[in-house]
Amino acid sequence: MNEEIALAREVQAIQIPSGDSITLPAGTPVVITQTLGGTYTVATSAGLARISSNDADALGVDEADKEKKAEEAEKLANATLEEQVWHQLKQVYDPEIPVDIVNLGLVYDCSLDETDPENVKVAVKMTLTAPGCGMGPVIAADAQARIMTLDNIEEANVELVWDPAWNQDMISDEGKMKLGMM
């Protein structure tokens, strides 16, 4: 981290905090500032941008961490579907803050409709640290996509809500420790 890298190829990225799609040309110098939740936050001459793990090769990052993924799958093998959903939500990060959305206190509600165990519906209500954040739809889409990777999930609806307003007291103790607030 904090080492300048020239992109090996053109990549699509999301500008932070506006949430706008941008194209970063091959050769663009970037510095990786965060690698959490399977995405990469990079500093460019034009500001911060988020690059998907699908484009990790353009950063020269080796995504072959199969052992870690196998351990994670084994750990979750006996977990309930609800525990698996919460685990997926803990893999979603605000690209400007090195704490997942659950420990940031952004997830207000997560409910599963398991009437049909083969076609489960998940409803999540979450907020953002700031209502005007352009990354909101991107973060919500990340949460939805992660939930949809689970077996037997037919539908995942992630709704952004603003009531109650988020505040720092909602951050978990784990999150506060990561942020140096304890």
C-alpha positions in Angstrom: 0.0 0.0 0.0 1.0 3.6 -0.6 3.2 2.6 -3.5 2.4 4.2 -6.9 1.2 1.7 -9.5 0.6 2.3 -13.2 -2.6 0.6 -14.3 -1.8 -2.2 -16.7 -4.9 -1.7 -18.7 -8.0 0.6 -18.9 -10.5 0.0 -16.1 -14.0 1.2 -15.2 -14.1 2.7 -11.7 -16.5 4.6 -9.4 -15.5 8.1 -8.4 -15.6 8.8 -4.7 -17.7 10.3 -3.2 -19.9 11.3 -6.2 -20.6 7.7 -7.2 -20.1 8.5 -10.9 -18.7 5.9 -13.3 -15.3 6.9 -14.8 -12.7 5.2 -17.0 -9.1 5.2 -15.9 -6.8 4.7 -18.9 -4.0 2.2 -19.0 -0.9 3.7 -17.5 -2.8 5.9 -15.1 -0.7 6.3 -11.9 -2.7 5.2 -8.8 -2.0 4.5 -5.1 -4.0 1.8 -3.4 -5.4 3.3 -0.2 -7.8 0.6 0.9 -8.4 -3.1 0.0 -11.4 -4.1 2.0 -14.5 -5.9 1.0 -13.1 -7.2 -2.3 -12.7 -3.7 -3.8 -9.8 -1.3 -4.1 -9.9 2.3 -3.2 -7.2 4.2 -5.2 -5.9 7.7 -5.1 -5.5 9.3 -8.6 -4.5 12.8 -9.7 -8.3 13.4 -10.0 -9.2 12.1 -6.5 -10.3 8.8 -5.1 -11.9 6.0 -7.1 -13.1 2.5 -6.4 -12.0 -0.4 -8.6 -13.8 -3.8 -8.6 -11.9 -7.0 -7.7 -12.7 -8.1 -11.2 -10.1 -5.6 -12.3 -7.5 -6.5 -9.7 -5.1 -7.7 -12.5 -4.9 -4.1 -13.8 -3.4 -3.2 -10.4 -1.0 -6.1 -10.4 -2.8 -7.7 -7.5 -3.0 -11.5 -7.4 -6.5 -12.6 -6.4 -5.6 -16.2 -5.9 -6.3 -16.3 -2.2 -8.1 -19.7 -2.5 -7.0 -20.9 0.9 -8.6 -18.0 2.6 -11.9 -18.5 0.7 -11.9 -22.2 1.5 -11.4 -21.5 5.2 -14.3 -19.0 5.1 -16.6 -21.5 3.3 -15.8 -24.2 5.8 -16.5 -21.8 8.7 -19.8 -20.9 7.2 -20.8 -24.4 6.2 -22.8 -25.0 9.4 -24.0 -21.4 9.9 -27.7 -20.5 9.5 -28.7 -18.6 6.4 -29.3 -15.5 8.5 -25.7 -15.8 9.9 -24.5 -16.2 6.3 -26.4 -13.0 5.2 -24.8 -11.0 8.1 -21.4 -12.4 7.2 -21.9 -11.1 3.6 -22.9 -7.7 4.9 -19.7 -7.5 6.9 -17.8 -7.8 3.7 -19.2 -4.5 2.4 -17.2 -1.4 3.1 -17.7 2.4 2.7 -14.7 3.1 0.4 -13.6 6.0 2.6 -13.8 4.2 6.0 -11.9 1.0 6.8 -14.8 -0.5 8.8 -17.6 -2.7 7.3 -21.2 -1.4 7.1 -22.4 -3.6 10.0 -19.7 -2.5 12.5 -20.2 1.1 11.3 -23.8 0.8 12.5 -25.2 1.5 9.0 -27.4 -1.7 8.8 -30.6 -1.0 10.7 -32.6 -4.1 9.9 -32.1 -7.4 8.1 -35.0 -9.8 7.8 -35.4 -13.1 5.9 -38.7 -14.5 4.5 -38.0 -18.2 4.6 -41.6 -19.3 3.8 -40.1 -21.2 0.9 -36.7 -22.4 2.1 -35.6 -22.8 -1.5 -36.5 -19.2 -2.5 -35.7 -17.0 0.4 -36.3 -13.2 0.3 -34.0 -10.9 2.2 -34.9 -7.3 3.1 -32.2 -5.0 4.5 -32.7 -1.4 5.7 -29.5 0.6 5.9 -28.3 4.2 6.0 -25.1 6.1 5.2 -22.8 8.2 7.3 -24.0 11.3 5.3 -27.3 11.6 3.4 -25.7 13.3 0.4 -23.1 10.6 -0.2 -23.0 9.7 -3.9 -21.7 6.2 -3.0 -25.0 5.2 -1.3 -26.4 3.4 -4.3 -23.1 1.7 -5.0 -22.7 0.5 -1.4 -26.4 -0.8 -1.4 -25.7 -2.6 -4.7 -22.6 -4.2 -3.2 -24.6 -5.4 -0.2 -27.4 -6.8 -2.5 -24.8 -8.5 -4.8 -23.1 -10.2 -1.8 -26.4 -11.5 -0.4 -27.4 -12.9 -3.8 -24.2 -15.1 -3.9 -25.8 -17.3 -1.2 -27.6 -20.5 -2.0 -31.4 -20.4 -1.9 -31.7 -16.6 -2.0 -34.2 -15.6 -4.6 -34.4 -11.9 -3.9 -32.4 -9.3 -1.9 -33.8 -5.8 -1.4 -31.4 -3.3 0.2 -33.2 0.0 1.0 -31.5 3.2 2.0 -33.3 4.9 4.9 -32.5 8.1 6.7 -34.5 7.7 9.9 -33.1 7.5 12.5 -30.1 9.6 11.3 -26.8 7.9 11.7 -24.4 9.1 14.4 -21.0 7.8 15.7 -22.7 6.2 18.7 -24.0 3.6 16.3 -20.5 2.3 15.6 -19.8 -1.1 17.3 -17.0 -1.4 19.8 -15.1 -3.4 17.1 -15.5 -0.6 14.7 -14.5 2.1 17.2 -11.3 0.1 17.9 -10.5 -0.1 14.2 -11.0 3.7 13.9 -9.0 4.4 17.0 -12.0 5.8 19.0 -11.4 3.6 22.0 
